[in-house]
């Protein structure tokens, strides 16, 4: 199949929700991959500051209530957060529980939640300033589950695939390259790194990916200096043969923000690699 034939045109019309936290406030964007893309600002609410955020998962509850549950870092502490909507109040109720300390040297978080299979798992990936990528299980508390060195050049990362046997991160480097990092869902963490692009992604401080279709992905790449978000459609990642199509850009004025995926607790599961 030629690159032109593989262009992910069917990914037009997909959606992605990105949360954002900055200056004691939380909100974000709902993005639709039309041409040009639609970038709608989500209603904001007061929230404490954070230094890193992982995916926040949505759950519908009894009595018309719903909530988002996430993990954030604030200085050296990790908190489990819960943002609850009761269907009546204009602002949600926000709660946080400290679940760990000693996290001051971590600068990026990403989270998997594979639930639609016979071997479910939930992992937290954390990039440390020492250049190592750490993995933690989150099914019952936060427990260390291996680490790998050699990632000091990474700038931003997000999850792009979660399966029964592996998770995959999509990451940029300070030099602007784009990589996938496949991590087997085994006790031994042995990442498989593939280059997707050599240059072109140095401007972005945050990445957020959502599934689109049976095997594609939508990528929102946030440029804090320009207050813009660039939207891309990706075929299933296969190294440098991956087709990446620019959908367009939109305003993204949260600054300095922490961006993270807002998605359902039961999926959609990410299938981008």
N, C-alpha and C positions, 0 to 999 in steps of 0.2 A: 504494500500500500504506500503510495507516495505521501509526502508531507501535506500536499494540498488536499488530497482526498481525506486525510486524517484530521483536518482542521475541525475542532470540536464545536461546530455550529449548533448542534442540538443542545448545547449547554446554555444557550440564550434562554432567558426566562427563569433561571434558577435563582434561589435566594440564599442569603447568608446574613446572620445576625452577629454583630461584634459588640461585646461590652467594652466599656471604657471607664477608667477611674483616674481622676486627677483633681488635686486641690480640694479634697474633702467632698467630692461630688462624683456620682456614678451615673452613667447613661450609656450612650453608644449609638450604633447605626444599624438600620435594616437596609440591606443592599440587594437590589434585583439586577440581574445581568441582561437588561435590555441594552439597546444601542441608541443613545448613550445610556450608561448605567444610571439607575435611580438610587440615590443615597438619602435615606430619610433618617432624621435625627430622632432617636428614642427619647421618651420622657425621662428626665433626670430626677435624682433624689439624693439627699445628703448621705455621705458615706465617708469613712475614715480613709486616710491615704494608704497606699501600698507601694512596695518596691518591685513586686512581681506578682502575676496572676496566672492561674491555670483555668481551664475550661469550666464554665458554670453550667450545671445541668438542671433542666426544667422538669418539674413534676406537677401534675394536677392532683388536687386533694379533695377530700369531702367538703361539702358545704360551699362550693363555689370558690374555694381557696386554691391558690397555686403558689409555687415557690421555685427559686433558683438556689442551688447549693454549689459552693465553690471552695477553692483553696487559695489563700493569698499569703504573701510575705509582707511583714511590716518590721523593718529592721532585722533583728535576729530571731523574731518570732514568726511561727506559722499559725494561721487561724483557719478554722473551718467556718465559712460564712453561710448565712441563710437569709435570703430576701423573700419575704412572704407578702403576697397580695390577697386581700380578702374579698375583692370584687366590689367594695364600697368605698373605702378610703382612697383619697387621691394619691397618697404616698404610701409605699410599702413599709412593712416593719422589718428592720435590719437587726440581725443578731450575729454574734461572733464568739467562737470558743477557741481559746489558745490550745493547740494540740502538740506543740513542740517548740524548742528553742535551739539556737546554734546555727541559724540559717543566714547569717549576715553576709557570707561570702558567695551566696547564690544570686544570679542575675537574670536567669530565664527559667520559666516553668512551662511544661506541657504535660497533658494528661490523656491517657487512654481509658476507655471504658467498654470493653468488648463483652456484650451481653447476649448476642443473638447466635449462640452456638453451644456445643457440648463442653467447651473448655473456656468458660468465661474468665476474664481477668481485668483488673483495674490497676494501672501503673501510673506513677508520677515520675516524669523525667525532669531533672534539675541540672542546669549548667552552672558550674562553679568557676570562680575567677582563677582557680588553679589550672584551668584548661581541661578538667575532667567532666564527663557526663555521668551523672548518678541516676540510678533507678530505685524507686521505692514502691512497695505494694501499698495499696490504700483500701483494700477490702475490709480490714479490721485494724484501724489505726494506721500510722505511718511507720513502715518497717523497711530498713535498707535491704536492697535486692541486687547489689552489684554496682560496679562503676567501670568506666573505660577512659583512659587518658587520650590526649591528642586532639582536643577540640578547642584549643585556645583562640583560634581564628574565627570561631563562630560569632555572629552578631545577633541574629534573630532565629527563632525556631518555632515550629508548630507541628502538631500531628497531622499527617495526611492519610494514614492507613492504620487500621486496627483489625486484626484477624485472630483466629484461634492459635496460630503458630508464631506470629510476629507482629510488632508495631513498626511503623515507619515515620520518621520525622522529616519534614522539609525545612531546610536551613539555608541561611545566607552567611557569607563570610564578610569580614571587614573590607576585603578587596572586591566584593560585588559578585562573587560566584554563587551559584545555586546548587545545592546538593540534596540527595535523599540519604537518610541514615536508617537502615533496616536493623532492628534489634530483635533477635529471636526471643520468644516468650518462654525462656528456659532459665534455670538458675545461673547459668554461665552467660554473662553479657558480652557478646562478641559482635560488635556493629559491623555491618556491611555498607560501605560508603560508595555512592555513585555520583559522579558529576552530571548535572543536568544542563547547566550553562556556565561558561567561563567568566562572563562579565555581565553587567547590566543591572545589578540589584543592590548596589552599594548605598543607595539613598534611603533604604527602608529600615526603620527601627523595629517594626513589628509586623508579623505575618499572622493571618487567620485563614483557615481552610475549612470549607464545608463540602460535603458530597453533592454531586449533581449527576443524575442519571444512574446507570448501572455500573459505570466504572470511571466516571470523570470527576473532576473537582473544580471548585471555584476558589480562587485565591484573592484575598484582599491584602494588599501590601501598603503599609502606612508610612508616609514620609512626614516626620514631625516638623522638619525645618520649613517645608512648603505648605504644611497643613492640608495635605492632599492624600487621597487614597487611590491607588491604581488597582483596577480589577482585571483579572486574567482568568481564562478558561483553560484547563489542562486535561489532556488525555491521561490515561493511566501511565504513571511514571515508568519509563524504561531507559533511564540514563539520558544521554544526549539526543536520542531519537524522540524523546517526549515532545509532543506538540503543545506549544503555549501560544494562546491567542489573546492579544490585548482587547479588552472590551471597552476600556475608556477610563476616565478618572472622575473624581468627585471631591467636593470640599469635605475636610475632616479636621475640625478646629479644636479638638481636645488636646491641650498641650500644657505641660509634658504628660502624656497619657501612659496608661498601661492597657493594652488591648488584649482581648481574649474571646474565644468562641462561646456563644450562647447556643445551646442545643438541647435536644431531649435526652432524658435519662435512659430511654430505651432506643435511642438512635435518632436519626439515621447513622448507621455505622460508616466510618470513613473507609473508602476502598481505592484510594488514589495510587497505590503501588502494590 
